[in-house]
Structures are given as C-alpha cells and as structure tokens.
Amino acid sequence: AQSVTQLDSHVSVSEGTPVLLRCNYSSSYSPSLFWYVQHPNKGLQLLLKYTSAATLVKGINGFEAEFKKSETSFHLTKPSAHMSDAAEYFCVVSQAGTALIFGKGTTLSVSS
Amino acid sequence: NAGVTQTPKFRVLKTGQSMTLLCAQDMNHEYMYWYRQDPGMGLRLIHYSVGEGTTAKGEVPDGYNVSRLKKQNFLLGLESAAPSQTSVYFCASSYSAQGYQPQHFGDGTRLSIL
C-alpha cells in the first residue's frame, strides 16, 4: 500500500534563509511523486513532479526536490525564502491507475 | 485559461438540506475527481470518474453521490447534509490515470452545515 508522511506540520523560516520541507513515502512499485502548494483560499498548484527521470527535480518559483530511493524520501528545498512562499505544501504519491495519496500538509511561515 | 471551475465558492446549509456542487473543466480531460479537505487531514478522495457516464467510489464516499453526464462536468451531490460534511471541497481533473499525470485543481467550495 502507498502512503506518504510529511515529517513537519509547521515550518517557520526567515525571509532569505533556506527552506526544507520533509517528505517520506512508501510504495510497492516505482512511484510518481509530486509537491503541490496551496495559498490561502486557493486550490492546489503543482510545484514539481518526479517521474523516474532525473532524481533532482526543479519546479516553479525556485523550488526543487531530490528523490532518494534508498531513504524513500522526496524533500522539498528552496535556497532563499520569500514572503510569498508562505502557504501550505502537500507531498503526494501516485502509481499508475490509482488515485493520488496526499500527505497531511506542512504549513510554511516566512517572517521578515 | 479557466482550467477547473467550481461553483458555488461558499455555501451554508442546514442539517438535512440537499445541494449540488458543480465542477467544470475546459481541458478536455477524461478523469475528474472530488476531494474533501479537513484540517490536518490532507485531501481525501470522495468519488472519481474515468470518463463520461462513469463514476467510482473513493476513500470517503458515504453521504455523497456524483454524476458525469457530460465530459466537461462532474457534479457532487449531498442528499441530506450533516454537520460532519462541513469541509472544503475540491474538484480536480487529469488527462489520464497514468501516475505521472498531474491533477489540476479548482479553487474549492467552502461548505458549512449548521
């Protein structure tokens, strides 16, 4: 069975400092992995996706994530946080023919 | 680019009332989904559709019905609303069920049941 665990429910950073949002997954087969972002009162927007090509995936707004099979992890990073990055972030796992499995979300707060 | 449009955006119901949430997509996607989002729970799949005229149950289908009479529309119905159905409802669509295909989301419907 697939599952995804976001290790932090809330992360706080200062503007200009690095961001690390942690995600571990469990999957019987080679999964596809996604990070989505949700700004207040908005729907979910795709940040990036991993689909068994390069293990380092670059997304929008300077975010990237690294797929590490040995650690079953897919952590999201950004070198320098902006105030506009404050939002909720979801790590998602998928296999062909099945629905998306969402993590419970990580709220990112950015202070000036 | 409208993408996925949900109506209404907000609604307050009394227990026992019924209502229908409408989702429309203009991307010619085959697959459509209804999720509910509750605090600390992520998104949970209610029902989904793999094409016009088809529907299937997801993780939390009880108390909901759906219909997909037209490819571009996916309706979610609550026949007798209960306070436990207070939530934010998201519709999504995707080109196929291939695992690498991302889903595209609407902005949500915020539903309160009193």
Contacts between the chains, C-beta under 8 A, distances in Angstrom:
chain1	res1	chain2	res2	distance
A	9	B	40	7.3
A	31	B	99	6.9
A	32	B	99	4.0
A	32	B	100	4.6
A	34	B	102	6.2
A	36	B	105	7.8
A	41	B	107	7.5
A	41	B	108	7.6
A	42	B	107	5.7
A	42	B	108	7.6
A	43	B	4	7.4
A	43	B	90	6.1
A	43	B	105	3.8
A	43	B	106	5.2
A	43	B	107	4.5
A	43	B	108	5.6
A	44	B	43	7.6
A	44	B	90	7.0
A	44	B	92	7.8
A	44	B	105	4.3
A	45	B	105	7.5
A	46	B	102	4.8
A	46	B	104	7.8
A	49	B	100	6.8
A	49	B	102	5.9
A	51	B	99	7.5
A	51	B	100	3.8
A	90	B	42	6.3
A	90	B	43	7.3
A	94	B	99	4.4
A	94	B	100	7.7
A	95	B	99	4.9
A	96	B	97	6.7
A	96	B	98	5.4
A	96	B	99	4.2
A	97	B	97	5.2
A	97	B	99	7.6
A	98	B	97	7.6
A	98	B	99	7.4
A	99	B	33	7.2
A	99	B	45	4.9
A	99	B	48	6.5
A	99	B	58	6.3
A	99	B	59	7.7
A	100	B	43	7.8
A	100	B	45	7.6
A	100	B	103	6.3
A	102	B	42	3.8
A	102	B	43	4.5
A	102	B	44	7.6
A	103	B	42	5.7
A	104	B	40	5.8
A	104	B	41	6.3
A	104	B	42	4.5
A	105	B	40	7.6
A	105	B	42	5.7
